[in-house]
């Protein structure tokens, strides 16, 4: 890494850390059913929570006008204290988003003025700027789907919001790695191709992880390796919706079946990459990337199994999402080292 790029790399990696924190808080927000607590969105005026009891009462009364309270929480002796708890997590999630925007834009302008960025890096950072803005839009687009009739967000929109956050993180890390490793390394094209395939399937697995979360599909078929009733593929996988395709994207059983099956595919591809890499002379970063991938994918697989068996307790659901982030990090690093 060139000396003049150290501060730029630190800035980009700081953004990666904040994106990680935001995804973690987003997971807590989802698992505590806090995502619909803030019923509107303003860029400036809701930067901080209500500061007086009267403001809290006013905000709570506004929340009572929406489906989540009217169809669910009204029957649960839901108090202002309960509301403050779920409000905090959604507010904190949005607050971190604002912090990320400031952490990106202010240093970016500074580096531009100081001419510390190459034209190529500037182009990549502009892409990141648009990705960040679009991620904010996707967040509100997701929340809006749960404020109309159904007191739950669309699992398609939730998955899109989650997956795009992972992609934004991966691209930010990739830009940083371009600066950390300015010199090209030997490319083994067959390994790179296999790593790309593994990366695509990992993204598909993350998408289905969003589907599972959005449909609460982890709360059924809490058995492993069979789904339930001694069946590898439960009968409900085929009969929940009108067509097999809808079963696999909208049915709880179908979505869970795809997610648990895709886990074997991801593990298999990473193991194939590991054993295939033994035939080549690799650089130390390439070896470390692939070895880390193997360790992390098995940890993630185990967490997925235990999360299912224990009916998705908060801490295990969160640990499973965090490990998915680490797995994507290792996958991005490995693919970068095999590509550049």
ABEGO torsion letter per residue (X at the ends): XBAAAAAAAAAAAAAAAAAAAAAAAAAAAAAAGAAAABABBBAAAAABBBABAAAAAAAAAAAAABAAAAAAAAAAGBBAAAAAAAAAAAAAAAAAAAAAAAAAAAAAAAAAAAGABBAAAAAAAAAAAAAAAAAAAAAAAAAAAAABABABBBAAAAAAAAAAAAAAAAAAAAAAAAAABABBBBBBAAAAAAAAAAAAAAAAAAAAAAAAAAAGAAABGBBOABABGGBABBAAAAAABABAAAAAAABAAAAAAAAAAAAAAAAAAAAAAAAAAAABBBBAAAAAAAAAAAAAAAAAAAAAAAAAAAGGBAAAAAAAAAAAAAAAAAAAAAAAAAAX
